[in-house]
Amino acid sequence: MMKSYKYEVFTTGIEEQIRRGILRTKDRLPSVREVKKRYNLSTSSVQSGFESLMIKGLIESHPRSGYFVAEVKEIGISDIRTRLTPVVRDEVFMKNVMLTTKHAAEATSFNNAVPGDLLIPQKLILRTMQEVIREKGASLLRYYPSNGLEPLRKQIAQRMGIYGCTLNPEELIITDGALQALTIALSSVTKAGDIVAVDSPCVFSVLEVIANLELKVIEVPVNNHNGFDLEYFQKACAENDVRALVVTPNFHNPTGIMMSDKVKKELLRIAEVHQLCIIENDIYSDLYFEKERPSTIKSFDRKGVVMIYSSFSKTLAPGIRLGWLYAGHHYSRAERVKFALGRTVSPIYQELVLRLLQENRYERHLHSFRKKLHQQAAQILEALRGAFPKDSCFSQPQGGYSIWGKMPENIDMQTFYRYCEDHKVLFTPGETFSLTNQYSHHFRIVFAERITPESIILLKEIGKKSQDLLI
C-alpha cells in the first residue's frame, strides 16, 4: 500500500482544482498560516505539502509573497487536464449591470439608486433585528407562510388605506423584493410573446424582467407636461394587443416626475377600455418632499384593473429584500407563481419590518430621511445648473432619488463619461434606460448617497470640464 502523508488532506484538493482549471496560472494559494489553522497541521507538514506540489510543477514560490499556481508546461499534465466549460456571458447585460451598480469606496457615486451607507438607519435596523432575534429565537429558522406573515400583510394594507388606497390583506403577497413582485405580476397576466407597455425612460432592471419573460415592449414617453404621453399610449393600445402597462407614476425613476391625479384617472380609463392590466410601481411614493404622500392609480381603481407593488429596500436598506404585491383579481395565479419562485421570504426581514411598522419607527425614520433627500436634491441641482453647459437640462424632482439630465447634442458623451470615471464620479448613462438609443445624451444623477462639500466640488469640476467638450 502506498504511504499517505498528513499534508495530502489539503494538497489533494489543490491539485484537483489546478488540473480541472478551477485554479489558474498566477492564482494565489492560501498561506502556510491559513492552511495550518484550517487543517490543524504543523508548520513543517504544510511546508512539506507545498514542496510536494512544487516538485510536481503545479505551484511556485514567490519570496515574501507566498505560493502561486505555476504555468503548467508538462505535456503529460496538460494532456489529462480537464477544464470547466467557459461561462458565456451577455456583454450588453454585463455592461448595463456595471453601469447601474458599480460602486467603489473611493468614488463619488451618483449612479446607485439605493440609500448610501451613511443614510441607512443602521442603528434602528440592527437594534430592531436584535429585539426580533431575542423574542422569536429558533422560529426564525423555519418556513413562514408562502404568501407572507399575516400581521405584516395587515399592517401594509392598513398603512396604504390611510393614504386612500384600499387593499384586502388576503389578496396581498409578501415578496423577495420589488423585482420579484413585478415578475409575479407580469407572469400572472401575460405569456411569452405578449405585448407590454412601459414608461420610457425605464430602469434597466424592469426591462430585464420583461426580456426574461420573453415579452414584447412598447415604450411610452414620460414627459414634463403631465407625466405621461396619454395620446401615444392610447394610439399604442388601439393598434396593438397590449396586455399590461408597467408604470411608476410617483417620482418616476429616472426622471423624478410625478403624474397628476388627472392623468392617473385617464390612464385608468384607457386601461379599462382596452382591458389591460396596470402594474403600478409604488416604490418611491414614501419619499415625497411636499406635505403629503401622493395618490396611487390603485386608489382610483374600482374595477380591479390595477396591481400595485412596492418594497422596503429603497426606504430602509438595499440588503433588506422584502417587498409586496397586491394581486387583487389575479391573486390565485400570482400565489402559484410566487410559490414556484420561493417557498417563503426571509422570516427575520418580515418580523423586522412588521416591528418597524407596528411601533411607528418606520414613519419616524421616513420623516428624517425625506428631509435629508430633499436637502441633497437641492444641493445637487444648484451645482448642476451652475456648472454644466447652459443648454443642459435637469429635472426638478418632487421626491424619490433621481435627477434626469440632458446634455447638449454637440457634446461627446463617451469622452464625458471617461473623464467622469477617471475622476471617480459615477453617473448612469441614459442608454441603459431604453432598448433604443434615444437617450444617448441623457444621464441619471442619484442623490441617495451622503453629499459632502468635496462631492459638490467634484460635480462642479465635471460640469466645467463638460463645457470644454462641446464640439
C-alpha angles and dihedrals in degrees: 000000000000113000115249126213130216092236091062087082087079106018094060091059094046092049092050093049091050093049092048093049096245090118110046138194113298094014110143117240126215115279124255089253093052093049092045092054096042097050100028093239132148120255091248092053092051092048090048089053093052090047090054090054090048091052088055089052093241099117140022135207123236111198112248090357104072137232125329137183108267126225102265109228102158110113092214093057097043090050094058097033114113123206130206114246109264114253110242110218130192105247095203091050093048091048092052092047089053093047093051100040108025109129127168122187092232095044129095099237119208094152107070114086097208131089111277122239093262093051096047110102091237098166093048093049097043094044091050091046090054091051091050093048093049093049102038100035117167093000087080088067094062133080116277122207111297092235092047140262109319097222089051092052089049092050092051092047091047092049093049089048090060087062094050098263109122113206130174106226089213089065094047123098127200110225140191093256135314098292092057088050090052092047091052092047094050093043089053096057106026143049131204111295096027120130120248126186121216134184111256130253087044129183116259094237092059091049089051093053090051092047092049090053088053094239127152119240136220113188114215114199121245111215139189094236100069106345097255138044099240094175092054091047093048090052092047091053093047093052100037139042095246110186101186144003121217108202141165105205098174120063093341118217117262102008099045089221121150120214116230121241089246092058092044090055093046091048089053091050092053091049091051092050093050095038096234130141122248112214104199121203106210096171098120102038094098089060097071121148098202128071101281144027112265121245122260127229086239091062089067094044115112099160102051095253095135131073112189131197139179144164141215093223093091096046102039114018135321092237092062098091099194126126139146141223128204102208099175111176090007095056097112093056093039092053091056093047091049092051091051090052095051139335095234145352118246107291093212092054091049092050091044095054092042090055092047091051096043095051096041091243090126093057092048090051092049092053093060094035093055091048092053093047091050091052092049093048089055092049093050094046092051091052094045096048093044100048110028124082114291093244092057118110128209128186121237106231119212091194143335126063109289144091116186114215132194123195125206115276092241096066126099101236096188091056088046093054092046091052090049093051092046087056092044096247112135126202129165112248116232092236090078092063098066143034086231130061095242093115098052092125095043129088137179123237116198119201098191095106117081108271116225132187087252093055091050090052090050091049091052091048090052089050092051091048091051089060089059090054094062110119 
